[in-house]
C-alpha cells in the first residue's frame, strides 16, 4: 500500500528523488516495501526493535546520518508522535529538501494533511490503497511547537510521544498493579514494561530482589530508566 503511493508519487512528479544524499525513512514497518527508493542511500529510523531488526537484516542502514536530502515519514496513529516526527524530519533534512508524509486513513493522514496546510505549502495528495501521501519542503521553524518533549504525568512519571499510553497509565496496568500480592518472589520480570508504571508497583512489594524490564520500544526504555531509580 505504501509502495503503491510512493511509486505513483515518483511517476507523477509529486516527489523528485534527489540525485544524491541520504534518504531518511521514519518509523517504517518490517513489512514495508521500500524498493522504490535506492537502498544504498536509505537510512531507516525506528525505535521499535522488531522493525529495526527486520529492516537491518534486509540490508538497510540504521545508523543516523543527518542531514538528509529527503525524508519519508510513515505516519503513526498517535497524534503527538506524528507531529514530533514531522518536526524531527524537518529539522534533520537539508533546508528545502522534500519531506513526504504517508499514511492510511485509519492512521489519521487526512487530519495531518489539514494541519500541515495551516503551516506550510503542501503538494496535492497522492491517493491510493485507502491512504494518502503528500510532500512539503523541509523547514524546522513552522514545526517548532511540534517537537518531542518529555512530559510529566500523575505519579511523577516521565513519558514521551511515541510510547504506549503516554498521557496516563493504561487501565490494564492499573488493574495489574492493584492485583499484585503483598509479597512476591525474589526474581520478577515485567514483559512489555513500557515506561515503568507496573515495575514501580512491583518494586514496592516485599520480597523482590531483582526485577528485569523487557520492552521493544526504545523511547519507552529511555522513560523507564528515568522512572525506575531502584
Backbone as a chain_set.jsonl record, in Angstrom:
{"seq": "XXXXXXXXXXXXXXXXXXXXXXXXXXXXXXXXXXXXXXXXXXXXXXXXXXXXXXXXXXXXXXXXXXXXXXXXXXXXXXXXXXXXXXXXXXXXXXXXXXXXXXXXXXXXXXXXXXXXXXXXXXXXXXXXXXXXXXXXXXXXXXXXXXXXXXXXXXXXXXXXXXXXXXXXXXXXXXXXXXXXXXXXXXXXXXXXXXXXXXXXXXXXXXXXXXXXXXXXXXXXXXXXXXXXXX", "coords": {"N": [[0.833, -1.209, 0.0], [1.835, 1.304, 0.913], [3.993, 1.357, -0.81], [2.75, 1.492, -3.29], [1.676, 4.073, -3.328], [4.032, 5.546, -3.112], [5.394, 4.829, -5.464], [3.612, 5.946, -7.318], [3.794, 8.641, -6.636], [6.418, 9.229, -7.363], [6.291, 8.699, -10.103], [4.441, 10.601, -10.95], [5.668, 12.988, -10.465], [5.233, 14.294, -8.111], [7.038, 13.875, -6.138], [10.349, 14.37, -6.506], [13.15, 12.49, -6.743], [16.067, 13.208, -5.044], [19.277, 13.609, -6.618], [21.495, 12.788, -5.189], [22.736, 12.046, -1.853], [21.627, 11.125, 1.507], [18.595, 9.377, 2.308], [16.091, 9.586, 4.564], [13.972, 7.38, 6.317], [11.336, 7.434, 8.386], [10.101, 5.567, 11.021], [9.362, 3.127, 9.57], [7.698, -0.005, 8.848], [8.353, -3.504, 9.375], [7.305, -4.98, 7.292], [7.096, -3.248, 5.156], [7.369, -2.332, 1.736], [10.054, -0.983, 0.332], [11.267, -0.637, -2.048], [11.094, 1.265, -4.041], [12.869, 3.231, -3.541], [16.404, 3.991, -3.598], [18.248, 1.571, -2.08], [20.872, 1.697, -1.13], [21.156, 4.286, -0.354], [19.403, 4.775, 1.632], [18.354, 5.425, 4.974], [16.952, 3.89, 7.673], [14.866, 4.734, 10.354], [13.815, 3.856, 13.343], [12.488, 3.201, 16.541], [11.317, 0.882, 17.34], [11.998, -2.286, 18.146], [11.519, -4.895, 16.785], [10.872, -4.079, 14.121], [13.144, -2.544, 13.508], [15.186, -4.534, 13.662], [14.372, -6.338, 11.65], [14.472, -4.768, 9.305], [17.148, -4.029, 9.295], [18.232, -6.544, 8.885], [17.492, -6.922, 6.29], [19.295, -5.399, 4.999], [19.274, -2.647, 5.198], [20.587, 0.525, 6.192], [20.796, 1.529, 9.565], [21.914, 3.521, 10.943], [21.945, 6.728, 12.181], [22.299, 9.579, 10.04], [22.163, 12.356, 9.575], [22.682, 15.592, 7.974], [19.752, 15.019, 5.912], [18.917, 14.372, 2.462], [16.367, 13.971, 1.682], [13.179, 12.863, 2.991], [10.973, 10.363, 4.277], [8.065, 10.0, 6.038], [6.512, 7.574, 7.826], [3.431, 7.494, 8.81], [2.513, 7.413, 12.201], [-0.209, 6.383, 14.397], [-0.685, 7.844, 16.742], [-1.286, 11.152, 17.575], [0.469, 13.143, 18.731], [2.919, 11.862, 18.475], [3.095, 11.622, 15.686], [3.206, 14.344, 14.964], [5.637, 15.004, 16.223], [7.46, 13.512, 14.706], [7.258, 14.786, 12.232], [8.316, 17.291, 12.906], [10.895, 16.47, 13.644], [11.916, 15.343, 11.229], [11.844, 17.62, 9.59], [13.753, 19.168, 10.821], [16.04, 17.617, 10.557], [16.525, 17.339, 7.889], [18.05, 18.749, 4.932], [17.714, 22.275, 4.288], [14.753, 23.014, 2.553], [14.62, 20.502, 1.428], [12.759, 17.683, 0.15], [10.08, 16.492, 2.082], [8.212, 13.735, 2.746], [4.999, 12.647, 3.722], [3.27, 9.871, 4.635], [0.388, 7.84, 4.923], [-2.263, 5.648, 6.077], [-5.838, 6.104, 5.906], [-6.916, 5.31, 8.305], [-4.827, 5.849, 9.965], [-4.92, 8.499, 10.422], [-4.185, 10.269, 8.405], [-5.56, 12.191, 6.885], [-6.335, 14.175, 8.711], [-3.779, 14.998, 9.495], [-2.811, 16.091, 7.102], [-4.501, 18.295, 6.862], [-3.631, 19.792, 9.071], [-0.936, 20.267, 8.364], [-1.273, 21.929, 6.148], [-2.003, 24.325, 7.294], [0.354, 25.352, 8.078], [2.514, 25.116, 6.233], [3.2, 25.238, 2.641], [1.755, 22.579, 0.854], [1.935, 19.669, -1.183], [-0.401, 18.469, -3.702], [-2.385, 15.703, -2.694], [-1.303, 12.31, -3.15], [-3.348, 9.746, -3.818], [-4.21, 6.509, -2.965], [-4.96, 3.053, -2.468], [-6.446, 3.228, -0.041], [-5.182, 5.252, 1.346], [-3.046, 8.198, 1.741], [-0.491, 10.338, 0.384], [1.627, 13.079, 0.857], [3.74, 15.932, 0.125], [6.189, 18.266, 1.344], [8.374, 21.143, 1.681], [11.341, 20.974, 3.558], [11.59, 22.702, 6.594], [12.4, 23.757, 9.654], [11.291, 25.74, 11.302], [8.367, 26.294, 11.175], [7.418, 24.11, 12.587], [8.258, 24.074, 15.183], [6.821, 24.019, 17.573], [5.859, 21.471, 17.535], [7.84, 19.692, 18.196], [9.244, 16.85, 19.864], [8.792, 16.48, 23.328], [9.669, 15.834, 26.693], [7.247, 14.735, 29.064], [5.569, 15.204, 32.164], [3.592, 13.18, 34.151], [0.781, 12.251, 36.252], [1.805, 10.933, 39.376], [4.442, 11.364, 39.105], [5.753, 10.343, 36.906], [7.748, 10.139, 33.944], [7.092, 10.596, 30.522], [7.063, 10.224, 26.899], [6.256, 11.413, 23.549], [5.174, 8.809, 21.412], [5.407, 6.594, 23.016], [3.535, 3.899, 24.447], [0.382, 4.687, 25.81], [0.915, 7.39, 26.722], [-0.177, 9.528, 28.097], [-1.251, 8.777, 30.527], [-1.327, 6.073, 32.957], [-2.219, 2.94, 31.487], [-5.371, 1.201, 31.606], [-5.191, -1.574, 31.961], [-2.629, -1.967, 33.108], [-2.984, -0.587, 35.481], [-4.928, -2.159, 36.738], [-3.518, -4.552, 37.026], [-1.445, -3.713, 38.751], [-2.927, -3.108, 41.021], [-3.779, -5.63, 41.68], [-1.59, -7.057, 42.496], [0.029, -9.306, 44.733], [0.856, -8.842, 48.234], [3.391, -9.768, 48.83], [6.065, -10.823, 46.786], [7.968, -13.134, 44.739], [11.631, -13.472, 44.737], [12.773, -12.908, 42.224], [11.644, -11.196, 39.443], [10.051, -10.59, 36.303], [9.103, -8.054, 34.092], [7.268, -8.092, 31.413], [6.971, -6.365, 28.434], [7.276, -3.79, 29.521], [6.913, -1.083, 29.123], [6.829, 2.35, 30.06], [7.308, 1.994, 32.73], [5.347, 1.921, 34.784], [4.008, -0.331, 36.026], [6.249, -1.68, 36.881], [7.302, -0.07, 38.912], [5.358, -0.453, 40.861], [5.729, -3.166, 41.344], [8.272, -3.176, 42.507], [7.686, -2.041, 44.899], [6.685, -4.042, 46.429], [7.09, -6.558, 48.981], [9.879, -8.774, 49.253], [10.981, -8.762, 46.677], [13.967, -8.971, 44.936], [15.251, -8.738, 42.55], [14.421, -7.231, 39.515], [13.61, -7.511, 36.171], [13.169, -5.548, 33.34], [11.527, -5.755, 30.295], [11.247, -4.577, 27.081], [10.13, -3.464, 23.882], [10.163, -1.0, 22.611], [12.244, 1.683, 22.072], [12.046, 4.371, 23.03], [10.318, 4.061, 25.174], [11.898, 2.488, 26.858], [13.894, 4.345, 27.492], [12.378, 6.167, 28.969], [11.58, 4.488, 31.072], [14.015, 4.008, 32.334], [14.435, 6.476, 33.469], [12.249, 6.61, 35.168], [12.419, 4.479, 36.919], [14.324, 4.201, 39.564], [15.485, 2.463, 41.321]], "CA": [[0.0, 0.0, 0.0], [2.724, 2.452, 0.944], [4.824, 1.325, -2.011], [1.941, 1.927, -4.432], [1.611, 5.545, -3.3], [5.365, 6.071, -3.367], [5.625, 4.661, -6.904], [2.779, 6.912, -8.027], [4.347, 9.975, -6.368], [7.619, 9.382, -8.19], [5.891, 8.727, -11.511], [3.678, 11.816, -11.241], [6.47, 14.181, -10.211], [4.943, 14.862, -6.79], [8.284, 13.748, -5.4], [11.528, 14.153, -7.339], [14.213, 11.898, -5.948], [17.331, 13.94, -5.17], [20.271, 12.772, -7.295], [22.482, 12.281, -4.243], [22.416, 12.316, -0.449], [20.901, 10.115, 2.245], [17.136, 9.49, 2.383], [15.641, 9.052, 5.847], [12.614, 6.846, 6.412], [10.999, 7.442, 9.799], [9.129, 4.6, 11.544], [8.828, 2.106, 8.656], [7.401, -1.302, 9.435], [9.155, -4.59, 8.812], [6.679, -5.484, 6.066], [7.019, -2.215, 4.123], [8.135, -2.458, 0.5], [10.752, 0.288, 0.135], [12.093, -0.836, -3.246], [11.042, 2.428, -4.928], [13.987, 4.107, -3.187], [17.698, 3.298, -3.692], [18.541, 1.064, -0.744], [22.203, 2.089, -0.674], [21.104, 5.662, 0.14], [18.321, 4.874, 2.615], [18.568, 5.2, 6.402], [15.679, 3.668, 8.356], [14.943, 5.248, 11.721], [12.694, 3.418, 14.158], [12.851, 2.721, 17.86], [10.614, -0.359, 17.637], [13.061, -3.237, 17.844], [11.241, -5.883, 15.73], [11.009, -3.436, 12.806], [14.566, -2.204, 13.361], [15.964, -5.743, 13.398], [13.977, -6.912, 10.362], [14.967, -3.917, 8.225], [18.603, -4.167, 9.29], [18.527, -7.848, 8.289], [17.291, -6.779, 4.84], [20.423, -4.661, 4.457], [19.129, -1.193, 5.314], [21.344, 1.189, 7.238], [20.002, 2.035, 10.687], [22.787, 4.472, 11.635], [21.557, 8.103, 11.831], [23.301, 10.229, 9.194], [21.682, 13.686, 9.179], [21.409, 15.995, 7.369], [19.257, 14.171, 4.84], [18.494, 15.034, 1.227], [14.92, 13.755, 1.578], [12.668, 12.046, 4.094], [9.634, 9.782, 4.207], [7.508, 9.718, 7.356], [5.444, 6.569, 7.842], [2.643, 8.139, 9.854], [1.935, 6.623, 13.285], [-1.569, 6.8, 14.725], [-0.714, 8.809, 17.841], [-1.144, 12.487, 17.015], [1.677, 13.809, 19.208], [4.056, 11.172, 17.877], [3.135, 12.022, 14.282], [3.714, 15.715, 14.928], [7.052, 15.0, 16.593], [8.232, 13.002, 13.58], [7.298, 15.86, 11.226], [9.282, 18.272, 13.392], [12.227, 15.867, 13.584], [12.343, 15.252, 9.837], [12.066, 18.969, 9.075], [14.998, 19.662, 11.404], [17.175, 16.784, 10.181], [16.731, 17.419, 6.447], [18.607, 19.989, 4.409], [16.654, 23.255, 4.022], [14.077, 22.87, 1.266], [14.566, 19.113, 0.977], [11.397, 17.151, 0.187], [9.653, 15.631, 3.188], [6.97, 13.057, 2.4], [4.22, 12.086, 4.823], [2.404, 8.84, 4.061], [-0.36, 7.078, 5.912], [-3.616, 5.184, 5.781], [-6.898, 6.922, 6.504], [-7.072, 4.9, 9.705], [-3.699, 6.402, 10.714], [-5.14, 9.926, 10.623], [-3.462, 11.045, 7.403], [-6.333, 13.351, 6.42], [-6.205, 15.209, 9.742], [-2.415, 15.512, 9.428], [-2.711, 16.959, 5.923], [-5.163, 19.572, 7.191], [-2.745, 20.537, 9.972], [0.222, 20.708, 7.604], [-1.653, 23.03, 5.252], [-2.08, 25.573, 8.058], [1.706, 25.779, 8.437], [3.428, 25.153, 5.087], [2.625, 24.768, 1.371], [1.76, 21.12, 0.757], [1.568, 19.179, -2.507], [-1.658, 17.738, -3.817], [-2.154, 14.341, -2.193], [-1.354, 11.099, -3.967], [-4.339, 8.914, -3.128], [-4.258, 5.135, -3.471], [-4.967, 1.957, -1.484], [-7.024, 3.684, 1.224], [-4.258, 6.135, 2.048], [-2.604, 9.382, 1.018], [0.883, 10.783, 0.533], [1.85, 14.469, 0.478], [5.126, 16.371, 0.283], [6.433, 19.682, 1.597], [9.801, 21.467, 1.754], [11.82, 20.978, 4.932], [11.85, 23.97, 7.274], [12.054, 23.439, 11.043], [10.644, 26.837, 12.029], [6.917, 26.171, 11.374], [7.061, 22.943, 13.398], [8.976, 24.127, 16.461], [5.911, 23.645, 18.666], [5.552, 20.051, 17.405], [8.992, 18.875, 18.568], [9.016, 15.947, 21.001], [9.224, 16.971, 24.629], [9.302, 14.997, 27.832], [6.099, 15.213, 29.825], [5.42, 14.624, 33.495], [2.19, 12.842, 34.392], [0.471, 11.939, 37.652], [2.666, 9.922, 39.959], [5.825, 11.741, 38.9], [6.343, 9.572, 35.814], [8.128, 10.827, 32.71], [6.771, 9.898, 29.273], [7.401, 10.949, 25.672], [5.464, 10.994, 22.397], [5.623, 7.567, 20.787], [5.298, 5.454, 23.926], [2.157, 3.48, 24.673], [-0.317, 5.311, 26.925], [1.819, 8.451, 27.172], [-0.862, 10.536, 28.9], [-1.624, 8.236, 31.834], [-1.234, 4.611, 32.945], [-3.344, 2.259, 30.847], [-6.243, 0.528, 32.574], [-4.694, -2.911, 32.247], [-1.515, -1.874, 34.047], [-3.53, -0.169, 36.777], [-5.585, -3.317, 37.338], [-2.476, -5.493, 37.434], [-0.763, -3.168, 39.932], [-3.833, -3.24, 42.165], [-3.982, -7.048, 41.977], [-0.351, -7.697, 42.936], [0.035, -9.706, 46.153], [1.713, -8.016, 49.089], [4.741, -10.314, 48.761], [6.391, -11.51, 45.544], [9.22, -13.872, 44.773], [12.81, -12.609, 44.655], [13.1, -12.536, 40.844], [10.425, -10.885, 38.686], [10.27, -9.97, 35.001], [7.971, -7.282, 33.582], [7.298, -8.222, 29.947], [6.242, -5.23, 27.884], [7.302, -2.918, 30.7], [6.554, 0.298, 28.813], [7.632, 3.383, 30.734], [7.666, 1.59, 34.079], [4.314, 2.076, 35.806], [3.829, -1.577, 36.774], [7.526, -2.024, 37.505], [7.433, 0.647, 40.182], [4.478, -1.133, 41.811], [6.372, -4.44, 41.703], [9.397, -2.905, 43.4], [7.164, -1.641, 46.21], [6.247, -5.235, 47.155], [8.092, -7.246, 49.774], [10.457, -9.992, 48.72], [11.61, -8.61, 45.362], [15.39, -8.642, 44.965], [15.687, -8.416, 41.185], [13.349, -7.038, 38.534], [14.051, -7.252, 34.801], [12.182, -4.901, 32.474], [11.704, -6.129, 28.891], [10.412, -3.666, 26.299], [10.577, -3.411, 22.49], [10.199, 0.37, 22.106], [13.4, 2.36, 22.661], [11.638, 5.553, 23.79], [9.759, 3.59, 26.444], [13.025, 2.075, 27.696], [14.51, 5.574, 27.997], [11.498, 6.688, 30.032], [11.634, 3.573, 32.217], [15.286, 4.242, 33.032], [14.259, 7.68, 34.273], [11.188, 6.407, 36.143], [12.783, 3.423, 37.874], [15.617, 4.585, 40.101], [15.98, 1.406, 42.215]], "C": [[0.863, 1.252, 0.0], [3.538, 2.529, -0.341], [4.045, 1.798, -3.232], [1.849, 3.443, -4.487], [2.969, 6.164, -3.617], [5.716, 5.958, -4.845], [4.86, 5.716, -7.696], [3.312, 8.33, -7.824], [5.577, 10.235, -7.215], [7.25, 9.503, -9.666], [5.199, 10.03, -11.889], [4.484, 13.097, -11.053], [6.141, 14.879, -8.902], [6.21, 14.876, -5.944], [9.399, 13.454, -6.385], [12.663, 13.658, -6.459], [15.496, 12.699, -6.114], [18.405, 13.046, -5.782], [21.328, 12.203, -6.367], [22.06, 12.633, -2.817], [21.591, 11.212, 0.17], [19.41, 10.433, 2.281], [16.69, 8.819, 3.673], [14.215, 8.533, 5.738], [12.307, 6.663, 7.897], [9.858, 6.464, 10.095], [8.545, 3.66, 10.478], [8.545, 0.824, 9.421], [8.169, -2.391, 8.7], [8.621, -5.058, 7.463], [6.654, -4.477, 4.928], [7.913, -2.543, 2.933], [8.746, -1.085, 0.199], [11.59, 0.275, -1.147], [12.044, 0.336, -4.217], [12.213, 3.375, -4.677], [15.297, 3.323, -3.252], [18.189, 2.867, -2.314], [19.895, 1.528, -0.233], [22.248, 3.518, -0.141], [20.097, 5.838, 1.274], [18.838, 4.616, 4.03], [17.208, 5.028, 7.051], [15.848, 4.015, 9.828], [13.683, 4.843, 12.476], [13.214, 2.9, 15.487], [12.143, 1.439, 18.245], [11.478, -1.517, 17.185], [12.706, -4.28, 16.78], [11.355, -5.3, 14.321], [12.464, -3.106, 12.522], [15.379, -3.434, 12.949], [15.644, -6.32, 12.021], [14.527, -6.096, 9.202], [16.488, -3.955, 8.142], [19.004, -5.483, 8.63], [18.343, -7.827, 6.776], [18.379, -5.92, 4.2], [20.319, -3.157, 4.536], [20.024, -0.659, 6.427], [20.392, 1.688, 8.315], [20.805, 3.055, 11.501], [22.384, 5.892, 11.237], [22.68, 8.818, 11.095], [22.796, 11.577, 8.694], [22.877, 14.586, 8.852], [21.056, 15.131, 6.161], [18.814, 14.998, 3.634], [16.999, 14.904, 0.999], [14.491, 12.879, 2.737], [11.28, 11.538, 3.763], [9.203, 9.452, 5.631], [6.372, 8.723, 7.199], [4.569, 6.897, 9.053], [2.171, 7.158, 10.927], [0.56, 7.16, 13.651], [-1.621, 7.865, 15.811], [-0.394, 10.199, 17.319], [0.148, 13.177, 17.44], [2.928, 13.174, 18.622], [4.203, 11.569, 16.411], [3.685, 13.437, 14.131], [5.207, 15.769, 15.222], [7.931, 14.504, 15.451], [8.329, 14.04, 12.47], [8.328, 16.905, 11.633], [10.705, 17.735, 13.291], [12.747, 15.813, 12.152], [12.658, 16.625, 9.258], [13.379, 19.548, 9.589], [16.217, 18.887, 10.905], [17.431, 16.76, 8.685], [17.398, 18.748, 6.073], [17.477, 20.973, 4.132], [16.072, 23.089, 2.62], [14.0, 21.458, 0.743], [13.134, 18.595, 1.048], [11.161, 16.234, 1.377], [8.303, 15.049, 2.811], [6.309, 12.532, 3.667], [3.212, 11.126, 4.215], [1.669, 8.109, 5.163], [-1.705, 6.624, 5.396], [-4.628, 6.165, 6.387], [-7.078, 6.584, 7.97], [-5.917, 5.383, 10.578], [-3.885, 7.88, 11.015], [-4.455, 10.799, 9.602], [-4.239, 12.283, 6.967], [-6.266, 14.495, 7.431], [-4.808, 15.817, 9.715], [-2.243, 16.447, 8.23], [-3.361, 18.311, 6.201], [-4.272, 20.416, 8.104], [-1.533, 21.079, 9.224], [-0.103, 21.928, 6.749], [-1.79, 24.359, 5.982], [-0.697, 26.145, 8.341], [2.641, 25.953, 7.251], [2.669, 24.821, 3.802], [2.812, 23.258, 1.232], [1.322, 20.709, -0.64], [0.147, 18.619, -2.506], [-1.428, 16.297, -3.38], [-2.163, 13.297, -3.306], [-2.234, 10.121, -3.207], [-4.397, 7.538, -3.775], [-4.289, 4.178, -2.293], [-5.381, 2.443, -0.1], [-6.064, 4.556, 2.047], [-3.861, 7.308, 1.179], [-1.145, 9.67, 1.328], [0.971, 12.228, 0.064], [3.314, 14.811, 0.712], [5.157, 17.862, 0.594], [7.938, 19.887, 1.729], [10.233, 21.605, 3.212], [12.136, 22.386, 5.428], [11.45, 23.764, 8.728], [11.216, 24.502, 11.732], [9.137, 26.645, 12.219], [6.513, 25.064, 12.34], [7.745, 22.932, 14.762], [8.093, 23.666, 17.614], [5.555, 22.16, 18.631], [6.678, 19.147, 17.901], [8.684, 18.047, 19.816], [9.577, 16.545, 22.278], [8.809, 15.97, 25.703], [8.086, 15.599, 28.518], [6.043, 14.496, 31.165], [3.941, 14.394, 33.75], [2.01, 12.477, 35.867], [1.327, 10.781, 38.161], [4.135, 10.237, 39.798], [6.53, 10.943, 37.821], [6.671, 10.476, 34.638], [7.719, 9.975, 31.516], [7.167, 10.784, 28.094], [6.416, 10.558, 24.576], [6.046, 9.725, 21.775], [5.599, 6.371, 21.702], [3.822, 5.141, 24.14], [1.606, 4.163, 25.915], [0.528, 6.423, 27.549], [1.153, 9.452, 28.105], [-1.171, 10.083, 30.32], [-1.43, 6.727, 31.797], [-2.449, 3.994, 32.258], [-4.112, 1.446, 31.885], [-5.731, -0.859, 32.938], [-3.565, -2.9, 33.267], [-1.994, -1.469, 35.438], [-4.202, -1.344, 37.482], [-4.562, -4.34, 37.82], [-1.764, -5.012, 38.692], [-1.62, -3.351, 41.183], [-3.985, -4.693, 42.599], [-2.719, -7.75, 42.47], [-0.461, -8.128, 44.398], [1.016, -8.838, 46.937], [3.167, -8.461, 49.024], [4.924, -11.064, 47.453], [7.685, -12.293, 45.725], [10.414, -12.955, 44.551], [13.162, -12.14, 43.253], [11.816, -12.382, 40.039], [10.838, -10.305, 37.341], [8.981, -9.274, 34.577], [8.078, -7.267, 32.065], [6.404, -7.156, 29.322], [6.132, -4.145, 28.946], [6.896, -1.483, 30.413], [7.449, 1.285, 29.533], [7.741, 3.157, 32.238], [6.615, 1.704, 35.154], [4.185, 0.817, 36.662], [5.123, -1.97, 37.493], [7.701, -1.323, 38.844], [6.552, -0.006, 41.253], [5.075, -2.459, 42.265], [7.478, -4.202, 42.724], [8.947, -2.459, 44.784], [6.719, -2.85, 47.034], [7.405, -5.877, 47.906], [8.633, -8.448, 48.991], [11.215, -9.839, 47.416], [13.071, -8.191, 45.521], [15.921, -8.265, 43.589], [14.454, -8.301, 40.293], [13.965, -6.733, 37.192], [12.899, -6.654, 34.009], [12.507, -5.249, 31.026], [10.735, -5.304, 28.057], [10.992, -3.507, 24.899], [10.746, -2.001, 21.95], [11.287, 1.174, 22.826], [13.005, 3.577, 23.493], [11.06, 5.162, 25.145], [10.863, 3.147, 27.388], [13.707, 3.296, 28.306], [13.683, 6.161, 29.137], [11.575, 5.798, 31.273], [12.922, 3.759, 33.008], [15.182, 5.481, 33.931], [13.255, 7.446, 35.417], [11.53, 5.401, 37.227], [14.206, 3.685, 38.356], [16.241, 3.523, 41.001], [17.047, 0.615, 41.47]], "O": [[0.656, 2.156, -0.81], [3.75, 3.608, -0.895], [4.613, 2.436, -4.118], [1.933, 4.035, -5.563], [3.049, 7.182, -4.305], [6.276, 6.891, -5.42], [5.396, 6.307, -8.634], [3.282, 9.137, -8.754], [5.759, 11.339, -7.729], [7.828, 10.312, -10.392], [5.348, 10.513, -13.012], [4.034, 14.175, -11.441], [6.699, 15.935, -8.605], [6.421, 15.78, -5.135], [9.399, 12.406, -7.03], [13.082, 14.349, -5.53], [15.97, 12.854, -7.239], [18.445, 11.85, -5.496], [21.996, 11.231, -6.72], [21.139, 13.423, -2.608], [20.932, 10.448, -0.535], [19.01, 11.597, 2.284], [16.889, 7.617, 3.854], [13.355, 9.177, 5.137], [12.93, 5.848, 8.578], [8.789, 6.535, 9.489], [7.337, 3.42, 10.483], [9.084, 0.598, 10.504], [8.579, -2.217, 7.553], [9.387, -5.479, 6.595], [6.227, -4.82, 3.825], [9.056, -2.973, 3.093], [8.033, -0.144, -0.148], [12.508, 1.08, -1.305], [12.865, 0.405, -5.132], [12.513, 4.226, -5.514], [15.308, 2.12, -2.99], [18.509, 3.71, -1.476], [20.061, 1.735, 0.969], [23.245, 3.93, 0.453], [19.957, 6.935, 1.814], [19.645, 3.715, 4.258], [16.382, 5.938, 6.986], [16.834, 3.643, 10.464], [12.614, 5.418, 12.272], [14.252, 2.242, 15.548], [12.334, 0.942, 19.355], [11.677, -1.719, 15.987], [13.545, -4.537, 15.916], [11.88, -5.957, 13.422], [12.961, -3.357, 11.424], [16.162, -3.379, 12.001], [16.549, -6.744, 11.303], [15.0, -6.664, 8.217], [17.055, -3.919, 7.05], [19.995, -5.539, 7.902], [18.96, -8.616, 6.06], [18.382, -5.734, 2.983], [21.175, -2.45, 4.005], [20.2, -1.299, 7.464], [19.316, 2.206, 8.016], [20.419, 3.408, 12.615], [22.473, 6.235, 10.058], [23.852, 8.697, 11.453], [22.976, 11.911, 7.523], [23.967, 14.378, 9.385], [21.93, 14.589, 5.484], [18.398, 16.15, 3.76], [16.426, 15.65, 0.206], [15.315, 12.235, 3.386], [10.511, 12.195, 3.061], [9.888, 8.718, 6.343], [5.385, 8.999, 6.518], [4.941, 6.604, 10.189], [1.502, 6.175, 10.609], [0.201, 8.271, 13.259], [-2.517, 8.709, 15.799], [0.646, 10.407, 16.695], [0.852, 13.738, 16.6], [3.892, 13.872, 18.308], [5.314, 11.823, 15.945], [4.529, 13.694, 13.272], [5.953, 16.487, 14.557], [9.03, 15.019, 15.249], [9.374, 14.163, 11.831], [9.121, 17.355, 10.806], [11.618, 18.46, 12.897], [13.887, 16.193, 11.89], [13.629, 16.78, 8.518], [14.042, 20.319, 8.894], [17.314, 19.442, 10.838], [18.446, 16.219, 8.245], [17.314, 19.732, 6.808], [16.378, 20.549, 3.774], [16.803, 23.032, 1.632], [13.375, 21.222, -0.291], [12.369, 19.019, 1.914], [11.942, 15.32, 1.642], [7.35, 15.793, 2.581], [6.98, 12.034, 4.57], [2.396, 11.517, 3.379], [2.241, 7.795, 6.206], [-2.22, 7.146, 4.407], [-4.294, 6.952, 7.272], [-7.36, 7.461, 8.786], [-6.012, 5.334, 11.805], [-3.109, 8.462, 11.773], [-4.165, 11.961, 9.887], [-3.636, 13.324, 6.705], [-6.154, 15.658, 7.043], [-4.66, 17.026, 9.893], [-1.594, 17.487, 8.346], [-2.827, 19.352, 5.817], [-4.175, 21.629, 7.922], [-1.143, 22.229, 9.428], [0.704, 22.852, 6.643], [-1.703, 25.415, 5.356], [-0.574, 27.285, 8.791], [3.481, 26.852, 7.26], [1.611, 24.194, 3.856], [3.9, 22.733, 1.468], [0.433, 21.332, -1.22], [-0.426, 18.335, -1.455], [-0.376, 15.727, -3.671], [-2.925, 13.393, -4.267], [-1.91, 9.715, -2.091], [-4.607, 7.416, -4.982], [-3.713, 4.458, -1.242], [-4.742, 2.109, 0.898], [-6.131, 4.588, 3.275], [-4.28, 7.411, 0.025], [-0.63, 9.302, 2.384], [0.455, 12.571, -1.0], [4.035, 14.089, 1.401], [4.283, 18.621, 0.174], [8.69, 18.923, 1.871], [9.568, 22.274, 4.003], [12.846, 23.152, 4.776], [10.263, 23.608, 9.013], [10.488, 24.183, 12.673], [8.655, 26.818, 13.338], [5.397, 25.07, 12.858], [7.802, 21.894, 15.42], [8.568, 22.996, 18.531], [5.002, 21.64, 19.6], [6.479, 17.937, 18.015], [7.957, 18.489, 20.706], [10.698, 17.054, 22.302], [7.749, 15.35, 25.628], [7.916, 16.818, 28.551], [6.423, 13.331, 31.28], [3.129, 15.304, 33.585], [2.978, 12.407, 36.624], [1.54, 9.788, 37.466], [4.991, 9.495, 40.28], [7.758, 10.864, 37.807], [5.968, 11.45, 34.369], [7.968, 8.77, 31.496], [7.553, 11.939, 28.27], [5.802, 9.494, 24.65], [7.261, 9.591, 21.633], [5.751, 5.24, 21.241], [2.968, 6.02, 24.026], [2.272, 4.217, 26.949], [0.819, 6.401, 28.744], [1.845, 10.16, 28.837], [-1.334, 10.911, 31.217], [-1.373, 6.148, 30.713], [-3.573, 4.468, 32.426], [-3.56, 1.055, 32.913], [-5.826, -1.275, 34.093], [-3.541, -3.722, 34.183], [-1.474, -1.947, 36.447], [-4.058, -1.504, 38.694], [-4.717, -4.925, 38.893], [-1.505, -5.802, 39.599], [-1.121, -3.699, 42.253], [-4.288, -4.962, 43.762], [-2.774, -8.927, 42.827], [-0.995, -7.381, 45.218], [1.89, -8.189, 46.364], [4.076, -7.64, 49.147], [4.061, -11.843, 47.048], [8.396, -12.14, 46.718], [10.238, -11.784, 44.213], [13.781, -11.088, 43.094], [11.004, -13.304, 39.958], [11.851, -9.612, 37.243], [7.896, -9.842, 34.693], [8.878, -6.523, 31.498], [5.221, -7.061, 29.646], [5.044, -3.645, 29.234], [6.57, -0.735, 31.334], [8.664, 1.099, 29.614], [8.217, 4.036, 32.956], [6.941, 1.597, 36.337], [4.245, 0.892, 37.889], [5.084, -2.529, 38.589], [8.194, -1.919, 39.802], [6.951, -0.101, 42.414], [4.946, -2.837, 43.429], [7.601, -4.948, 43.696], [9.728, -2.492, 45.735], [6.408, -2.705, 48.216], [8.562, -5.75, 47.506], [7.929, -9.049, 48.18], [12.021, -10.705, 47.074], [13.372, -7.183, 46.16], [16.921, -7.556, 43.475], [13.568, -9.155, 40.315], [14.759, -5.8, 37.072], [11.79, -7.188, 34.006], [13.639, -5.059, 30.58], [9.529, -5.331, 28.301], [12.21, -3.423, 24.739], [11.408, -1.815, 20.929], [11.248, 1.323, 24.047], [13.576, 3.796, 24.562], [11.284, 5.846, 26.144], [10.784, 3.398, 28.591], [14.057, 3.294, 29.486], [14.23, 6.598, 30.149], [11.629, 6.299, 32.396], [12.909, 3.672, 34.236], [15.767, 5.526, 35.013], [13.398, 8.015, 36.499], [10.988, 5.463, 38.331], [15.172, 3.421, 37.64], [17.395, 3.658, 41.406], [17.612, -0.331, 42.02]]}, "num_chains": 1, "name": "protein.A"}
